[in-house]
């Protein structure tokens, strides 16, 4: 057996399941951290179940009980009009007919007549009776718990633009609403 001190090599640290234990810590301290790291997913799941028992998941639209937080019931989901291609390459408005969009660069009549100042934009939902309540409660009613669902919908709608984007800019509130 070779003595590490005699050869000048660093002393070997005891191995654990997720790396080595820091030699400067008290014995066993590294093992506690590793053990806690192994149980974090279990602890997180227990906390989610406990929260769901105290505050049951409710539909973002109507308040009915649903299976998961930040979800919609089947009735509210059916009322939403998710936007999808074919759509205007500039503003993202859907075309009336699929034949209107002969290419990915096709623009609607409004954008052809007066091109927007921005390059391209996309929306996740049509602003109509089905989505109006969701959007207004989020913007003006401080129902920010819905942000995760809305963010996923927006990421899907703008996926083709994100790869080419230099900057992602949210539409800001009016300065007085922001101040308030």
N, C-alpha and C positions, 0 to 999 in steps of 0.2 A: 504494500500500500504506500502511495506517495503522499507525503505531507504537503498540503497546499501552501503553507507558510514558507517551507524551505524552497519551493520552486518559484515563489513570487506570484503564483496564480491566485485569483480571487477565491475566497472560500465559497464552496458550493452551497446554494440555498436549497432548503427542502422543497420539493415539488408538490403542488396541489393540483386539483382538477382544472383550475383556470389560470395556471401560471405558477409563479414562485411566491413564497412568503417573504416579505421584507425582513431582512436580518436585523434591522434596527428596531423593530417592534417587539413588544412583549410576546413571549411564546404563546402560541394559540390564537393571537389576535387576528392574524391573516385568515385562519380557518373560519373564524366567526364571520368575517366579511364575505368570504366565499360562500358559506352556508346561507347567509342572508341573500346573496345574489341569486342563489339557486331557488329560493322561495319567493322572490319578488313576483313572478307571474301568478303564483298561487294566491299571494296576498292581494294583488291587484284584482283578481277575479272575485275573491271574498268581499272586497270593498264594493265592487260593482253590484254584486248580488244584494249586499246590505243596503246600498243606496236605492236599488230598484224596489226593495221591500218597503222602505220608508217613503220614497217618492216614486211611485210606479210610472213607467214610461207612458207618455201621452202623445197622441197625434199632434203634429205641428199645426195642422189645419183646424181640426174640430175639437180636440181635447179627449177623444176616446182613447181607451187603453190600447196600446200596441205592444209588440214583442220587444222592441229595443228603443233606447233613447234616441232622440233626433230622427224619428221616422214618421211616416205617414200611414194612415189607414188606407184600405183599398178604395174606399169611396173618394177620399181626397186625392189620392194618387191618380185615379181615373179622370179627375177634373183638370189636371195639369196638361198643358200643351208644350212638351219639350221640343225645342227647335233642333232641326237636323238638316243636313244637305238634301237637296240642292238649295243653296242660298247665295245671296249676293256676296261677292268676294270682298267688298268694301265694308258694308254695314252689317251683314249677317242676316238680313231679313230673308225669310224663306220665299222662294218663287212659288207662284200659284200652281204651275204645272212643271213637271220634270223636264219637259222639252224646252222650257224657257232657259234652262241652264245648259248651254251647249258645251261649256268648258268650265274649268275651275276658276277662270279669270272673269267670268260673266258678272256684270254689275246690273243692279236694278235701274229702272228708269229714273228714280229720284237721284241716285248717285251719279248717273250719267249726265243728268241735267245740271246738277250742282255737286261736284265731288266734295266729300267731307275733308276737313283739315287733317284728320288722322289717317293712318295707313289702313288699318283693318280693325274690326271689332266683332265680338260675338256675344250672344246672350244665351243663357241656359233655357229660359222659359219665355213664352209669349206673355206679355202683360195683358191679362184678361180677367174675367170674373173668377177663374179657378186659382190664379196666382196672386191677384191683387191683395187679398187679405194676408197671405204669407209675407209678401214683400213689405207691406205697410207696417205690420207688427214687428218685423225685423228692423226696419229703418227707424220707425218712430216710437215703437212700443218697447224698445230695449229687450227684445227676446233674442239675445245673442246666443242662447243655447242652441239655436238652429244653424249657427255658422258652419259647423262641420258638414252638415248635409248640403247646405248651399255651396260651400267651397268645393265639394266633390262634384256637384252638378256643373259648376263653372269650369272646373279643371277639365271635365269631359268635353264641354262645349268648345273650349279654347285650346284643346290639345294640339291641333295642327299649327296654331300660331305661336305657341310657347317656345318651340325650337328655334324659330327665326327672330324672336323678340329681343330687342336690346334693353327694353324697359317695360315693366308692368306697372300701370298707373291706375289706381282706383279712382272712381268718380267721387270727388269730395262733396261733403255737405255744403250747403250755403254757409257763408262765414258766420252769420248770426246764429244758425242752428249749431254749428260747431262750437261757438263761444258758449252757448247755453248748456 
